[in-house]
Structure formats: C-alpha cells, structure tokens
Amino acid sequence: MVEKKTISFEEALRELEEIAEKLERGTLSLEDSIKAYERGMELKKICSERLVDAEAKIEFLSKAPSGEIVKTTVKKKKDETPSKPVEEDLF
C-alpha cells in the first residue's frame, strides 16, 4: 500500500480505476471486495484533497492586484471575448 503523502494524484486515480474494474468484474471474494472498496475510498479521499488543493492554488494565482478573486474559466470558446479588460497577464 502506498502512503498518502507519497502517492501522486495520477497514481491514486489509476489505482482507483483498477479497483473499480475489479469490483465491476465481480471476481473478488467478499472479503477482498470489502478491502478493495476500503482502499478505493482512501484513494477517493486523496484525489479529492489534491483537487481541492489545486483549486485553491489556482484561485490564489487568479487574484487581481487589488486582492479580489478573478473568476475565469480554463477553456474559452473561440468567439468568446472577455467582458472587461484584463489588468495583468501572469504568464
């Protein structure tokens, strides 16, 4: 079992997908299914925490010089133009 602090988001997600496939196949014993489910719940928690952390970092990086949070989407449609001019480009 990989420890929470050393497993990457991608590794946790990959392992979670493998567990889901095994459970869907129905080939595990009841005891193994319960263990797999418990591990899956641990991995789900790790992934959720990593996503919350990433969202917080993005929100921090999206703050305007005034300290106000600038809410933007990651993907914009080709014909979409910003409603107000961007004060500063971070990148």
N, C-alpha and C positions, 0 to 999 in steps of 0.2 A: 504494500500500500504506500503510495506517495504522499508525503506530508503536505499539508495545506500551503505552507509558505514556499515550498519548492516547486510546486506544480504550476505550469503556465495555464492561462485561460484556454489555449488551443489544446493542450494535453487533457485538461479536465473535460472539455467539450467532446473530444474524441473518445475518451473512456466512457463518458455518459452515453454517447451514441452506441458504443459497443454493448453496453449493459442493456440499453433499450432493445437492441436487436436480439440479444439472448433471451430476454424476457418475452418478447413477441413470438419467438420460435416455440416457446413452451417446453423446451427440452431439459430445463433445470429442475432439480428436485425442489420440493417445497422449502427446505432449509436453505439451499443455495439461492433460490429466488428471493427469500427474505434478506439474505446477506447482500445480494446484488442490489435489491431495492434500497437497503440502508446506505450502501456505497453511492448509489445514484443520487440519493437525497443529499449526501455530503457534497458531491460534485456539483449538484444544482446550486447549493448554497455558495460554494466557492465561485462559480460562474456569475451568480447574481451579485455577489460582493464586488467582484472585479469590474462588472459592468457599471455598478453604482460609482465606484472609484473613478472609472474612466469618464463617466458623465460629469462628475464633479470637477475633474481636471479640465475638461472641455469648457464647462461653464466658467471656470476661473480664467481660462485663456480668452474667453469671449467677452470679458468685461471691457467696457468703454473706459477711457481715461477718467471719466467722472465717477467710476465705480459702479455705474449702472450696468446690469447684465444685458448684453445684446443677444437677443434670441434670433438665431438664424438656423436654417436647415443645412445639412451637409450637402445634399444634392439640390441643384436648382434646375428648373426646366429651361431649355434653350431660350425661349421667348420671355422668360421672367426677368424683370429688371428690378433692382432694389427700389423700395418706395422712398427712401431717403438716402442721401449720400453717406458713404462710409467715411468715418472720421480718420481712421488709421488702419492700414493694412499690416497685420502682424507678420505676414510671410512675404 
